């Protein structure tokens, strides 16, 4: 009986420590990655400024591949929307909307991941030698969930998120360079 009580106490102690650690962690998770692309800004921009083209490379689409997706709003650019439902992944429903866009420079997307708010900003920066661009992507995800535990969980998964974004930027590089060459 004594061991059972000690085990229960240990579980509550670990739980309390995790909540305490989470309290001091940031309330948002930031993911920032970049890649150099051998293309002009106008070759990359269409894949950022159109949510249907965005689906060819974005890390989100890999998570919701089995969902029903509906596009609406503007044809491209500010006001274009996308909503999904029925995904078996981490985000069973959600939406995206392009909220800011400057041709050849940047696009900002507001994202709802099953009630969790996020923003994704994609900037196109010309290289100094003029032989391409750097695409910089930064996502900010508001962390909710059980008080402060989601903050700890997101920190433990940071490497996984970084890998997903690196893979998606490689897809963007490939399609942009093929588009520029074709």
Rosetta constraint file for C-alpha pairs under 8 A:
AtomPair CA 1 CA 5 HARMONIC 6.44 0.50
AtomPair CA 2 CA 6 HARMONIC 6.25 0.50
AtomPair CA 3 CA 7 HARMONIC 6.03 0.50
AtomPair CA 4 CA 8 HARMONIC 6.24 0.50
AtomPair CA 5 CA 9 HARMONIC 6.06 0.50
AtomPair CA 6 CA 10 HARMONIC 6.04 0.50
AtomPair CA 7 CA 11 HARMONIC 6.27 0.50
AtomPair CA 8 CA 12 HARMONIC 6.34 0.50
AtomPair CA 9 CA 13 HARMONIC 6.03 0.50
AtomPair CA 10 CA 14 HARMONIC 6.12 0.50
AtomPair CA 11 CA 15 HARMONIC 6.11 0.50
AtomPair CA 12 CA 16 HARMONIC 6.03 0.50
AtomPair CA 13 CA 17 HARMONIC 6.16 0.50
AtomPair CA 14 CA 18 HARMONIC 6.20 0.50
AtomPair CA 15 CA 19 HARMONIC 6.34 0.50
AtomPair CA 16 CA 20 HARMONIC 6.13 0.50
AtomPair CA 17 CA 21 HARMONIC 6.09 0.50
AtomPair CA 18 CA 22 HARMONIC 6.04 0.50
AtomPair CA 18 CA 148 HARMONIC 7.90 0.50
AtomPair CA 18 CA 149 HARMONIC 6.56 0.50
AtomPair CA 18 CA 152 HARMONIC 7.20 0.50
AtomPair CA 19 CA 23 HARMONIC 6.17 0.50
AtomPair CA 19 CA 147 HARMONIC 6.94 0.50
AtomPair CA 19 CA 148 HARMONIC 5.49 0.50
AtomPair CA 19 CA 149 HARMONIC 5.81 0.50
AtomPair CA 20 CA 24 HARMONIC 7.05 0.50
AtomPair CA 20 CA 148 HARMONIC 7.76 0.50
AtomPair CA 21 CA 25 HARMONIC 6.77 0.50
AtomPair CA 21 CA 148 HARMONIC 7.89 0.50
AtomPair CA 21 CA 152 HARMONIC 7.41 0.50
AtomPair CA 22 CA 147 HARMONIC 7.99 0.50
AtomPair CA 22 CA 148 HARMONIC 4.44 0.50
AtomPair CA 22 CA 149 HARMONIC 5.79 0.50
AtomPair CA 22 CA 150 HARMONIC 7.69 0.50
AtomPair CA 22 CA 151 HARMONIC 5.50 0.50
AtomPair CA 22 CA 152 HARMONIC 5.44 0.50
AtomPair CA 23 CA 148 HARMONIC 5.47 0.50
AtomPair CA 25 CA 151 HARMONIC 6.44 0.50
AtomPair CA 25 CA 152 HARMONIC 7.58 0.50
AtomPair CA 26 CA 151 HARMONIC 7.17 0.50
AtomPair CA 27 CA 142 HARMONIC 6.26 0.50
AtomPair CA 27 CA 143 HARMONIC 5.61 0.50
AtomPair CA 27 CA 144 HARMONIC 7.96 0.50
AtomPair CA 27 CA 151 HARMONIC 6.77 0.50
AtomPair CA 28 CA 140 HARMONIC 6.26 0.50
AtomPair CA 28 CA 141 HARMONIC 5.34 0.50
AtomPair CA 28 CA 142 HARMONIC 4.45 0.50
AtomPair CA 28 CA 143 HARMONIC 5.36 0.50
AtomPair CA 28 CA 151 HARMONIC 7.78 0.50
AtomPair CA 29 CA 139 HARMONIC 7.90 0.50
AtomPair CA 29 CA 140 HARMONIC 5.62 0.50
AtomPair CA 29 CA 141 HARMONIC 5.10 0.50
AtomPair CA 29 CA 142 HARMONIC 6.53 0.50
AtomPair CA 29 CA 143 HARMONIC 6.87 0.50
AtomPair CA 29 CA 151 HARMONIC 7.82 0.50
AtomPair CA 29 CA 154 HARMONIC 7.04 0.50
AtomPair CA 29 CA 155 HARMONIC 7.92 0.50
AtomPair CA 30 CA 138 HARMONIC 6.97 0.50
AtomPair CA 30 CA 139 HARMONIC 5.63 0.50
AtomPair CA 30 CA 140 HARMONIC 4.66 0.50
AtomPair CA 30 CA 141 HARMONIC 6.56 0.50
AtomPair CA 31 CA 137 HARMONIC 7.98 0.50
AtomPair CA 31 CA 138 HARMONIC 5.54 0.50
AtomPair CA 31 CA 139 HARMONIC 5.16 0.50
AtomPair CA 31 CA 140 HARMONIC 6.65 0.50
AtomPair CA 31 CA 158 HARMONIC 7.99 0.50
AtomPair CA 31 CA 161 HARMONIC 7.33 0.50
AtomPair CA 31 CA 162 HARMONIC 6.73 0.50
AtomPair CA 32 CA 136 HARMONIC 7.29 0.50
AtomPair CA 32 CA 137 HARMONIC 5.70 0.50
AtomPair CA 32 CA 138 HARMONIC 4.27 0.50
AtomPair CA 32 CA 139 HARMONIC 6.49 0.50
AtomPair CA 32 CA 162 HARMONIC 7.92 0.50
AtomPair CA 33 CA 136 HARMONIC 5.98 0.50
AtomPair CA 33 CA 137 HARMONIC 5.50 0.50
AtomPair CA 33 CA 138 HARMONIC 6.56 0.50
AtomPair CA 33 CA 162 HARMONIC 7.38 0.50
AtomPair CA 33 CA 165 HARMONIC 6.80 0.50
AtomPair CA 33 CA 166 HARMONIC 6.78 0.50
AtomPair CA 34 CA 134 HARMONIC 6.62 0.50
AtomPair CA 34 CA 135 HARMONIC 5.42 0.50
AtomPair CA 34 CA 136 HARMONIC 4.29 0.50
AtomPair CA 34 CA 137 HARMONIC 6.07 0.50
AtomPair CA 34 CA 166 HARMONIC 7.84 0.50
AtomPair CA 34 CA 169 HARMONIC 7.37 0.50
AtomPair CA 35 CA 134 HARMONIC 5.53 0.50
AtomPair CA 35 CA 135 HARMONIC 5.45 0.50
AtomPair CA 35 CA 136 HARMONIC 6.77 0.50
AtomPair CA 35 CA 169 HARMONIC 6.56 0.50
AtomPair CA 35 CA 170 HARMONIC 7.60 0.50
AtomPair CA 35 CA 173 HARMONIC 7.61 0.50
AtomPair CA 36 CA 132 HARMONIC 7.06 0.50
AtomPair CA 36 CA 133 HARMONIC 5.71 0.50
AtomPair CA 36 CA 134 HARMONIC 4.31 0.50
AtomPair CA 36 CA 135 HARMONIC 6.33 0.50
AtomPair CA 36 CA 173 HARMONIC 7.62 0.50
AtomPair CA 37 CA 132 HARMONIC 5.59 0.50
AtomPair CA 37 CA 133 HARMONIC 5.35 0.50
AtomPair CA 37 CA 134 HARMONIC 6.04 0.50
AtomPair CA 37 CA 135 HARMONIC 7.18 0.50
AtomPair CA 37 CA 173 HARMONIC 5.43 0.50
AtomPair CA 37 CA 176 HARMONIC 7.51 0.50
AtomPair CA 37 CA 177 HARMONIC 6.92 0.50
AtomPair CA 38 CA 131 HARMONIC 6.25 0.50
AtomPair CA 38 CA 132 HARMONIC 4.25 0.50
AtomPair CA 38 CA 133 HARMONIC 6.53 0.50
AtomPair CA 38 CA 173 HARMONIC 7.86 0.50
AtomPair CA 38 CA 177 HARMONIC 6.10 0.50
AtomPair CA 39 CA 43 HARMONIC 6.05 0.50
AtomPair CA 39 CA 44 HARMONIC 6.96 0.50
AtomPair CA 39 CA 131 HARMONIC 7.31 0.50
AtomPair CA 39 CA 132 HARMONIC 4.75 0.50
AtomPair CA 39 CA 133 HARMONIC 6.49 0.50
AtomPair CA 39 CA 176 HARMONIC 6.71 0.50
AtomPair CA 39 CA 177 HARMONIC 5.69 0.50
AtomPair CA 39 CA 180 HARMONIC 5.88 0.50
AtomPair CA 40 CA 44 HARMONIC 6.75 0.50
AtomPair CA 40 CA 126 HARMONIC 7.94 0.50
AtomPair CA 40 CA 131 HARMONIC 7.99 0.50
AtomPair CA 40 CA 132 HARMONIC 5.65 0.50
AtomPair CA 40 CA 133 HARMONIC 6.58 0.50
AtomPair CA 40 CA 180 HARMONIC 7.44 0.50
AtomPair CA 41 CA 45 HARMONIC 5.92 0.50
AtomPair CA 41 CA 104 HARMONIC 5.08 0.50
AtomPair CA 41 CA 105 HARMONIC 7.31 0.50
AtomPair CA 41 CA 124 HARMONIC 6.43 0.50
AtomPair CA 41 CA 125 HARMONIC 7.90 0.50
AtomPair CA 41 CA 126 HARMONIC 7.28 0.50
AtomPair CA 41 CA 132 HARMONIC 7.76 0.50
AtomPair CA 41 CA 133 HARMONIC 6.63 0.50
AtomPair CA 42 CA 46 HARMONIC 7.11 0.50
AtomPair CA 42 CA 103 HARMONIC 7.89 0.50
AtomPair CA 42 CA 104 HARMONIC 5.55 0.50
AtomPair CA 43 CA 176 HARMONIC 5.98 0.50
AtomPair CA 43 CA 177 HARMONIC 7.76 0.50
AtomPair CA 43 CA 179 HARMONIC 6.58 0.50
AtomPair CA 43 CA 180 HARMONIC 5.62 0.50
AtomPair CA 44 CA 48 HARMONIC 7.04 0.50
AtomPair CA 44 CA 104 HARMONIC 7.82 0.50
AtomPair CA 44 CA 124 HARMONIC 7.92 0.50
AtomPair CA 44 CA 172 HARMONIC 7.95 0.50
AtomPair CA 44 CA 176 HARMONIC 5.31 0.50
AtomPair CA 45 CA 49 HARMONIC 6.07 0.50
AtomPair CA 45 CA 103 HARMONIC 7.04 0.50
AtomPair CA 45 CA 104 HARMONIC 5.49 0.50
AtomPair CA 45 CA 105 HARMONIC 7.61 0.50
AtomPair CA 45 CA 106 HARMONIC 7.84 0.50
AtomPair CA 45 CA 124 HARMONIC 7.74 0.50
AtomPair CA 46 CA 50 HARMONIC 6.08 0.50
AtomPair CA 46 CA 53 HARMONIC 7.22 0.50
AtomPair CA 47 CA 51 HARMONIC 7.78 0.50
AtomPair CA 47 CA 53 HARMONIC 5.02 0.50
AtomPair CA 47 CA 54 HARMONIC 5.29 0.50
AtomPair CA 47 CA 172 HARMONIC 7.59 0.50
AtomPair CA 47 CA 176 HARMONIC 7.63 0.50
AtomPair CA 48 CA 53 HARMONIC 7.30 0.50
AtomPair CA 48 CA 54 HARMONIC 5.75 0.50
AtomPair CA 48 CA 107 HARMONIC 6.42 0.50
AtomPair CA 48 CA 122 HARMONIC 7.21 0.50
AtomPair CA 49 CA 53 HARMONIC 7.97 0.50
AtomPair CA 49 CA 54 HARMONIC 7.49 0.50
AtomPair CA 49 CA 76 HARMONIC 6.22 0.50
AtomPair CA 49 CA 77 HARMONIC 5.07 0.50
AtomPair CA 49 CA 98 HARMONIC 7.54 0.50
AtomPair CA 49 CA 101 HARMONIC 7.14 0.50
AtomPair CA 49 CA 107 HARMONIC 6.26 0.50
AtomPair CA 50 CA 54 HARMONIC 5.92 0.50
AtomPair CA 50 CA 75 HARMONIC 7.85 0.50
AtomPair CA 50 CA 76 HARMONIC 4.93 0.50
AtomPair CA 50 CA 77 HARMONIC 6.09 0.50
AtomPair CA 50 CA 80 HARMONIC 7.50 0.50
AtomPair CA 51 CA 55 HARMONIC 6.30 0.50
AtomPair CA 51 CA 71 HARMONIC 7.95 0.50
AtomPair CA 51 CA 76 HARMONIC 7.44 0.50
AtomPair CA 51 CA 80 HARMONIC 7.20 0.50
AtomPair CA 51 CA 81 HARMONIC 7.36 0.50
AtomPair CA 51 CA 82 HARMONIC 6.98 0.50
AtomPair CA 52 CA 56 HARMONIC 7.61 0.50
AtomPair CA 52 CA 71 HARMONIC 7.74 0.50
AtomPair CA 53 CA 57 HARMONIC 7.84 0.50
AtomPair CA 54 CA 58 HARMONIC 5.74 0.50
AtomPair CA 55 CA 61 HARMONIC 5.72 0.50
AtomPair CA 56 CA 61 HARMONIC 7.86 0.50
AtomPair CA 56 CA 171 HARMONIC 7.58 0.50
AtomPair CA 56 CA 172 HARMONIC 7.69 0.50
AtomPair CA 57 CA 61 HARMONIC 7.62 0.50
AtomPair CA 57 CA 168 HARMONIC 5.16 0.50
AtomPair CA 57 CA 169 HARMONIC 6.96 0.50
AtomPair CA 57 CA 171 HARMONIC 5.24 0.50
AtomPair CA 57 CA 172 HARMONIC 5.33 0.50
AtomPair CA 58 CA 62 HARMONIC 7.36 0.50
AtomPair CA 58 CA 165 HARMONIC 7.94 0.50
AtomPair CA 58 CA 168 HARMONIC 5.57 0.50
AtomPair CA 58 CA 169 HARMONIC 7.78 0.50
AtomPair CA 58 CA 172 HARMONIC 7.98 0.50
AtomPair CA 59 CA 63 HARMONIC 7.04 0.50
AtomPair CA 59 CA 164 HARMONIC 5.98 0.50
AtomPair CA 59 CA 165 HARMONIC 5.93 0.50
AtomPair CA 59 CA 167 HARMONIC 7.79 0.50
AtomPair CA 59 CA 168 HARMONIC 5.37 0.50
AtomPair CA 60 CA 64 HARMONIC 6.55 0.50
AtomPair CA 61 CA 65 HARMONIC 5.62 0.50
AtomPair CA 63 CA 89 HARMONIC 5.74 0.50
AtomPair CA 63 CA 90 HARMONIC 6.91 0.50
AtomPair CA 63 CA 91 HARMONIC 7.37 0.50
AtomPair CA 64 CA 87 HARMONIC 5.33 0.50
AtomPair CA 64 CA 88 HARMONIC 7.40 0.50
AtomPair CA 64 CA 89 HARMONIC 6.09 0.50
AtomPair CA 64 CA 91 HARMONIC 6.98 0.50
AtomPair CA 64 CA 92 HARMONIC 7.59 0.50
AtomPair CA 65 CA 87 HARMONIC 7.28 0.50
AtomPair CA 66 CA 86 HARMONIC 7.37 0.50
AtomPair CA 66 CA 87 HARMONIC 5.47 0.50
AtomPair CA 66 CA 88 HARMONIC 7.02 0.50
AtomPair CA 67 CA 84 HARMONIC 5.99 0.50
AtomPair CA 67 CA 85 HARMONIC 5.49 0.50
AtomPair CA 67 CA 86 HARMONIC 4.89 0.50
AtomPair CA 67 CA 87 HARMONIC 4.27 0.50
AtomPair CA 67 CA 88 HARMONIC 7.57 0.50
AtomPair CA 67 CA 92 HARMONIC 7.68 0.50
AtomPair CA 68 CA 84 HARMONIC 5.41 0.50
AtomPair CA 68 CA 85 HARMONIC 5.56 0.50
AtomPair CA 68 CA 86 HARMONIC 6.25 0.50
AtomPair CA 68 CA 87 HARMONIC 7.53 0.50
AtomPair CA 69 CA 82 HARMONIC 6.86 0.50
AtomPair CA 69 CA 83 HARMONIC 5.73 0.50
AtomPair CA 69 CA 84 HARMONIC 4.43 0.50
AtomPair CA 69 CA 85 HARMONIC 6.94 0.50
AtomPair CA 70 CA 82 HARMONIC 5.61 0.50
AtomPair CA 70 CA 83 HARMONIC 5.34 0.50
AtomPair CA 70 CA 84 HARMONIC 6.33 0.50
AtomPair CA 71 CA 80 HARMONIC 7.50 0.50
AtomPair CA 71 CA 81 HARMONIC 5.69 0.50
AtomPair CA 71 CA 82 HARMONIC 4.39 0.50
AtomPair CA 71 CA 83 HARMONIC 6.59 0.50
AtomPair CA 72 CA 80 HARMONIC 5.99 0.50
AtomPair CA 72 CA 81 HARMONIC 5.06 0.50
AtomPair CA 72 CA 82 HARMONIC 6.19 0.50
AtomPair CA 73 CA 79 HARMONIC 5.57 0.50
AtomPair CA 73 CA 80 HARMONIC 4.58 0.50
AtomPair CA 73 CA 81 HARMONIC 5.50 0.50
AtomPair CA 74 CA 78 HARMONIC 6.89 0.50
AtomPair CA 74 CA 79 HARMONIC 5.15 0.50
AtomPair CA 74 CA 80 HARMONIC 4.35 0.50
AtomPair CA 74 CA 81 HARMONIC 7.40 0.50
AtomPair CA 75 CA 80 HARMONIC 6.22 0.50
AtomPair CA 76 CA 80 HARMONIC 5.63 0.50
AtomPair CA 77 CA 98 HARMONIC 6.14 0.50
AtomPair CA 77 CA 100 HARMONIC 7.78 0.50
AtomPair CA 77 CA 101 HARMONIC 6.35 0.50
AtomPair CA 78 CA 97 HARMONIC 7.65 0.50
AtomPair CA 78 CA 98 HARMONIC 4.92 0.50
AtomPair CA 78 CA 99 HARMONIC 5.25 0.50
AtomPair CA 78 CA 100 HARMONIC 5.76 0.50
AtomPair CA 78 CA 101 HARMONIC 6.18 0.50
AtomPair CA 79 CA 97 HARMONIC 6.25 0.50
AtomPair CA 79 CA 98 HARMONIC 5.59 0.50
AtomPair CA 79 CA 99 HARMONIC 6.29 0.50
AtomPair CA 80 CA 97 HARMONIC 5.69 0.50
AtomPair CA 80 CA 98 HARMONIC 5.66 0.50
AtomPair CA 81 CA 95 HARMONIC 7.22 0.50
AtomPair CA 81 CA 96 HARMONIC 5.58 0.50
AtomPair CA 81 CA 97 HARMONIC 4.36 0.50
AtomPair CA 81 CA 98 HARMONIC 6.70 0.50
AtomPair CA 82 CA 95 HARMONIC 5.47 0.50
AtomPair CA 82 CA 96 HARMONIC 5.14 0.50
AtomPair CA 82 CA 97 HARMONIC 6.47 0.50
AtomPair CA 83 CA 93 HARMONIC 7.55 0.50
AtomPair CA 83 CA 94 HARMONIC 5.74 0.50
AtomPair CA 83 CA 95 HARMONIC 4.06 0.50
AtomPair CA 83 CA 96 HARMONIC 6.37 0.50
AtomPair CA 84 CA 92 HARMONIC 7.85 0.50
AtomPair CA 84 CA 93 HARMONIC 5.34 0.50
AtomPair CA 84 CA 94 HARMONIC 5.54 0.50
AtomPair CA 84 CA 95 HARMONIC 6.22 0.50
AtomPair CA 85 CA 92 HARMONIC 5.68 0.50
AtomPair CA 85 CA 93 HARMONIC 4.15 0.50
AtomPair CA 85 CA 94 HARMONIC 6.69 0.50
AtomPair CA 86 CA 92 HARMONIC 5.38 0.50
AtomPair CA 86 CA 93 HARMONIC 6.38 0.50
AtomPair CA 87 CA 91 HARMONIC 6.50 0.50
AtomPair CA 87 CA 92 HARMONIC 4.33 0.50
AtomPair CA 87 CA 93 HARMONIC 6.65 0.50
AtomPair CA 88 CA 92 HARMONIC 5.94 0.50
AtomPair CA 91 CA 113 HARMONIC 5.74 0.50
AtomPair CA 91 CA 114 HARMONIC 5.41 0.50
AtomPair CA 92 CA 114 HARMONIC 6.36 0.50
AtomPair CA 93 CA 113 HARMONIC 6.77 0.50
AtomPair CA 93 CA 114 HARMONIC 5.05 0.50
AtomPair CA 94 CA 111 HARMONIC 7.48 0.50
AtomPair CA 94 CA 112 HARMONIC 5.04 0.50
AtomPair CA 94 CA 113 HARMONIC 4.90 0.50
AtomPair CA 94 CA 114 HARMONIC 4.95 0.50
AtomPair CA 94 CA 115 HARMONIC 7.07 0.50
AtomPair CA 95 CA 111 HARMONIC 5.80 0.50
AtomPair CA 95 CA 112 HARMONIC 5.11 0.50
AtomPair CA 95 CA 113 HARMONIC 6.95 0.50
AtomPair CA 96 CA 109 HARMONIC 6.51 0.50
AtomPair CA 96 CA 110 HARMONIC 5.59 0.50
AtomPair CA 96 CA 111 HARMONIC 4.44 0.50
AtomPair CA 96 CA 112 HARMONIC 6.34 0.50
AtomPair CA 97 CA 109 HARMONIC 5.50 0.50
AtomPair CA 97 CA 110 HARMONIC 5.26 0.50
AtomPair CA 97 CA 111 HARMONIC 6.63 0.50
AtomPair CA 98 CA 107 HARMONIC 7.18 0.50
AtomPair CA 98 CA 108 HARMONIC 5.94 0.50
AtomPair CA 98 CA 109 HARMONIC 4.38 0.50
AtomPair CA 98 CA 110 HARMONIC 6.32 0.50
AtomPair CA 99 CA 107 HARMONIC 7.86 0.50
AtomPair CA 99 CA 108 HARMONIC 5.81 0.50
AtomPair CA 99 CA 109 HARMONIC 5.64 0.50
AtomPair CA 99 CA 110 HARMONIC 6.43 0.50
AtomPair CA 100 CA 106 HARMONIC 7.97 0.50
AtomPair CA 100 CA 107 HARMONIC 5.66 0.50
AtomPair CA 100 CA 108 HARMONIC 4.99 0.50
AtomPair CA 100 CA 109 HARMONIC 7.11 0.50
AtomPair CA 101 CA 105 HARMONIC 7.84 0.50
AtomPair CA 101 CA 106 HARMONIC 5.78 0.50
AtomPair CA 101 CA 107 HARMONIC 4.36 0.50
AtomPair CA 101 CA 108 HARMONIC 6.34 0.50
AtomPair CA 102 CA 106 HARMONIC 5.42 0.50
AtomPair CA 102 CA 107 HARMONIC 6.50 0.50
AtomPair CA 104 CA 124 HARMONIC 6.69 0.50
AtomPair CA 105 CA 123 HARMONIC 5.72 0.50
AtomPair CA 105 CA 124 HARMONIC 4.98 0.50
AtomPair CA 105 CA 125 HARMONIC 7.00 0.50
AtomPair CA 106 CA 121 HARMONIC 7.11 0.50
AtomPair CA 106 CA 122 HARMONIC 5.41 0.50
AtomPair CA 106 CA 123 HARMONIC 4.18 0.50
AtomPair CA 106 CA 124 HARMONIC 5.90 0.50
AtomPair CA 107 CA 121 HARMONIC 5.81 0.50
AtomPair CA 107 CA 122 HARMONIC 5.32 0.50
AtomPair CA 107 CA 123 HARMONIC 6.64 0.50
AtomPair CA 108 CA 119 HARMONIC 7.01 0.50
AtomPair CA 108 CA 120 HARMONIC 5.67 0.50
AtomPair CA 108 CA 121 HARMONIC 4.32 0.50
AtomPair CA 108 CA 122 HARMONIC 6.36 0.50
AtomPair CA 109 CA 119 HARMONIC 5.65 0.50
AtomPair CA 109 CA 120 HARMONIC 5.12 0.50
AtomPair CA 109 CA 121 HARMONIC 6.35 0.50
AtomPair CA 110 CA 117 HARMONIC 7.67 0.50
AtomPair CA 110 CA 118 HARMONIC 6.14 0.50
AtomPair CA 110 CA 119 HARMONIC 4.64 0.50
AtomPair CA 110 CA 120 HARMONIC 6.58 0.50
AtomPair CA 111 CA 117 HARMONIC 5.98 0.50
AtomPair CA 111 CA 118 HARMONIC 4.98 0.50
AtomPair CA 111 CA 119 HARMONIC 5.66 0.50
AtomPair CA 111 CA 120 HARMONIC 7.43 0.50
AtomPair CA 112 CA 116 HARMONIC 5.52 0.50
AtomPair CA 112 CA 117 HARMONIC 4.82 0.50
AtomPair CA 112 CA 118 HARMONIC 6.23 0.50
AtomPair CA 113 CA 117 HARMONIC 6.33 0.50
AtomPair CA 113 CA 118 HARMONIC 7.39 0.50
AtomPair CA 116 CA 141 HARMONIC 7.40 0.50
AtomPair CA 116 CA 142 HARMONIC 6.44 0.50
AtomPair CA 116 CA 143 HARMONIC 7.20 0.50
AtomPair CA 116 CA 144 HARMONIC 7.10 0.50
AtomPair CA 117 CA 141 HARMONIC 6.19 0.50
AtomPair CA 117 CA 142 HARMONIC 5.64 0.50
AtomPair CA 118 CA 139 HARMONIC 6.96 0.50
AtomPair CA 118 CA 140 HARMONIC 5.43 0.50
AtomPair CA 118 CA 141 HARMONIC 4.25 0.50
AtomPair CA 118 CA 142 HARMONIC 5.98 0.50
AtomPair CA 119 CA 139 HARMONIC 5.56 0.50
AtomPair CA 119 CA 140 HARMONIC 5.35 0.50
AtomPair CA 119 CA 141 HARMONIC 6.67 0.50
AtomPair CA 120 CA 137 HARMONIC 7.02 0.50
AtomPair CA 120 CA 138 HARMONIC 5.69 0.50
AtomPair CA 120 CA 139 HARMONIC 4.26 0.50
AtomPair CA 120 CA 140 HARMONIC 6.55 0.50
AtomPair CA 121 CA 137 HARMONIC 5.66 0.50
AtomPair CA 121 CA 138 HARMONIC 5.26 0.50
AtomPair CA 121 CA 139 HARMONIC 6.33 0.50
AtomPair CA 122 CA 135 HARMONIC 6.81 0.50
AtomPair CA 122 CA 136 HARMONIC 5.63 0.50
AtomPair CA 122 CA 137 HARMONIC 4.37 0.50
AtomPair CA 122 CA 138 HARMONIC 6.50 0.50
AtomPair CA 123 CA 135 HARMONIC 5.68 0.50
AtomPair CA 123 CA 136 HARMONIC 5.09 0.50
AtomPair CA 123 CA 137 HARMONIC 6.38 0.50
AtomPair CA 124 CA 133 HARMONIC 6.33 0.50
AtomPair CA 124 CA 134 HARMONIC 5.85 0.50
AtomPair CA 124 CA 135 HARMONIC 4.75 0.50
AtomPair CA 124 CA 136 HARMONIC 6.48 0.50
AtomPair CA 125 CA 133 HARMONIC 5.35 0.50
AtomPair CA 125 CA 134 HARMONIC 5.03 0.50
AtomPair CA 125 CA 135 HARMONIC 6.32 0.50
AtomPair CA 125 CA 136 HARMONIC 7.62 0.50
AtomPair CA 126 CA 130 HARMONIC 6.52 0.50
AtomPair CA 126 CA 132 HARMONIC 6.20 0.50
AtomPair CA 126 CA 133 HARMONIC 4.23 0.50
AtomPair CA 126 CA 134 HARMONIC 6.22 0.50
AtomPair CA 127 CA 131 HARMONIC 6.43 0.50
AtomPair CA 127 CA 132 HARMONIC 5.70 0.50
AtomPair CA 127 CA 133 HARMONIC 5.00 0.50
AtomPair CA 127 CA 134 HARMONIC 6.47 0.50
AtomPair CA 143 CA 150 HARMONIC 6.18 0.50
AtomPair CA 143 CA 151 HARMONIC 6.24 0.50
AtomPair CA 144 CA 148 HARMONIC 7.55 0.50
AtomPair CA 144 CA 150 HARMONIC 6.24 0.50
AtomPair CA 144 CA 151 HARMONIC 7.86 0.50
AtomPair CA 145 CA 149 HARMONIC 7.09 0.50
AtomPair CA 145 CA 150 HARMONIC 5.53 0.50
AtomPair CA 146 CA 150 HARMONIC 6.49 0.50
AtomPair CA 148 CA 152 HARMONIC 6.94 0.50
AtomPair CA 149 CA 153 HARMONIC 6.25 0.50
AtomPair CA 150 CA 154 HARMONIC 6.00 0.50
AtomPair CA 151 CA 155 HARMONIC 6.36 0.50
AtomPair CA 152 CA 156 HARMONIC 6.39 0.50
AtomPair CA 153 CA 157 HARMONIC 6.35 0.50
AtomPair CA 154 CA 158 HARMONIC 6.06 0.50
AtomPair CA 157 CA 161 HARMONIC 6.42 0.50
AtomPair CA 158 CA 162 HARMONIC 6.16 0.50
AtomPair CA 159 CA 163 HARMONIC 6.20 0.50
AtomPair CA 160 CA 164 HARMONIC 6.28 0.50
AtomPair CA 161 CA 165 HARMONIC 6.25 0.50
AtomPair CA 162 CA 166 HARMONIC 6.11 0.50
AtomPair CA 163 CA 167 HARMONIC 6.15 0.50
AtomPair CA 164 CA 168 HARMONIC 6.22 0.50
AtomPair CA 165 CA 169 HARMONIC 6.12 0.50
AtomPair CA 166 CA 170 HARMONIC 6.29 0.50
AtomPair CA 167 CA 171 HARMONIC 6.45 0.50
AtomPair CA 168 CA 172 HARMONIC 6.32 0.50
AtomPair CA 169 CA 173 HARMONIC 6.07 0.50
AtomPair CA 170 CA 174 HARMONIC 6.20 0.50
AtomPair CA 171 CA 175 HARMONIC 6.24 0.50
AtomPair CA 172 CA 176 HARMONIC 5.89 0.50
AtomPair CA 173 CA 177 HARMONIC 5.97 0.50
AtomPair CA 174 CA 178 HARMONIC 6.10 0.50
AtomPair CA 175 CA 179 HARMONIC 5.97 0.50
AtomPair CA 176 CA 180 HARMONIC 6.06 0.50
AtomPair CA 177 CA 181 HARMONIC 6.08 0.50
AtomPair CA 178 CA 182 HARMONIC 6.02 0.50
